[in-house]
Amino acid sequence: MSRILLLLSILLSSLNIAGKNTVVADALSRMPLPNASVFDRHGKTIGICNAAGEIPYTRPTDYPVTIRHIGFTEKILQKPGADTIFMQENTIQLPEVIVESGRHKVMHMLAYVREYSTLSTYTDTVSLFREKMVDYMLPPDITSRFKGWRKPRILSAKSYYRFTDDEGLDSVSDRCGHHFSWTDWIGIMPEIPLPEKLHKPDIAADTIHGRYTPAEIWMKKHSKVNVDINVIADKAARKWVPALSSFLMGDIDFERFNIRANYTNVAGTTVSPADLSSYSFNIESNGRGRGMFMFNRSDQPLYVTTYAEIYIIEKEYITLQEAKKWERFAPAPDEIGIYEPSEAPPLDSAILTLIDRVNSIDRDDIRLAVAPDHRLGREKIKLNAGQQILKRLKGIFGIDYVNAKRKWKHQWNDFRRERMRHNDGNPPEQQPEG
């Protein structure tokens, strides 16, 4: 009898541990963090935390898992059973945008994008990790003749694909004949009013409920504001992604569509693109092969997941004349490198393994019967000085220098050598006089 009781107690204990929901919370405020993304040991998205900060169901074989929430330092959970995981907030902020002249009315923004996407059918899976440099151009108002662009315009990109199927195929490439991620559609959110509860207090929170679930969860800490949005909670939440209205009303079924936006230097009763410092989104969708990204010609169901983090590197108000110069410039894939901001977390081991496999491909011996991804770039540089890259890019685009079009190769090569010396810890070279 004693052995039976002992076995029952062990069984009940294991069930309690298995059924225990780990909560992800802010280390400073101790408040739960909804919509934090959870990745398994292979770098694949498991899901996101619910409104109470509880992580989704995770199998013991998925551990160790990585928890990411943009604006916070990521955490690695080695095994199940933890009660609460506290995440430390990043303190890096962009400088406040100042309008120096009435002529400077167009806002230009540079950003670094990191995305994880997966496309699955009944038999095949394509996993994608991609890094991109993008920009946005926001006109002063909707009546302006110059429309700019709110969706990200790709300046350079590096892509890493892994292909698997039910027959055991496991191959990698930096090329793919099809495009299926959501990152090119999610752009800068419009100006949105703050909930009334956040107008006066220095520290405040508010939740706006949708039809069945919370649609917006707001948090204010002095001049910093964070908001977690469930786009499919109700129609009102779609105001955050006006460019996707056709998709939301079409034949694509969104099982998850969550956005987190981080704002700094918020002074009024609205949050605007001028205050935006970073944002992320997590999307799960399914549709048919012919209607969803034109991936293939069959009518089989396709399931796509995309998790992406977007870090605003620099933003400034410019003149309409300068904005049109930016608009006309179409960079070649090898002109601009990848500039990773210092606040972006290190890549996990599964992604590093994928990158190493792709970079080890012997391109002299292998011919791929697909066209190359035209968004591929060549170089990634760790950078925390947005003004430096902005100055160089403006030189390339002919905004600051009369002879920029003729000199851009020389300037860019100098900049790349300078950053490589800086990253290696070497002193700068002495330039010859004269």
Order of alpha helices (4+ residues) and beta strands (2+ residues): alpha-beta-beta-beta-beta-beta-beta-beta-beta-beta-beta-beta-beta-beta-beta-alpha-beta-beta-beta-beta-alpha-beta-alpha-beta-alpha-alpha
